[in-house]
Amino acid sequence: MSTNRSTGIQVLAQRKHVGISAQKVRLVIDRVRGMRAEDALVTLKFMPQAAAKPVYKVVASALANAEENEGLSRGDMWIAEIYADEGPTRKWRRFGARGRFKPILRRSSHITVVLEERA
């Protein structure tokens, strides 16, 4: 089993405790997985989902890390890995009729982007 990808330098960026559920973030992430980093930024900028903004920031941060820290070119960077894990869930309660209460779950997520240099 062979792969056509060249294994270049990989650059990582993370954002933790994003106030959007991982399920909603994954819907946005699936649209940009495997794209060139600059094309992904353009795509994310015009997506209507609320999760597109934090994903945009993480991809832009990874691209800036590649340029500033590693001295790599923006045009050669591709999204090698991008995923959203579940973060901590804040549990609140709302009181209902007859002495009951209704739980409210405020879910959060952690977004990770790994960029890879390809020629």
Buried (B, 14 or more C-beta within 10 A) or exposed (E): EEEEEEEBEBBBBEBEEBEBBBEBBBEBBEBBEEBBBBEBBEBBEEBEBEBBBBBBBBBBBBBEBBBEEBEBEBEBBBBBEBBBEEBEEEEEEEEEEEEEEEEEEEBBBBBBBBBBBBE
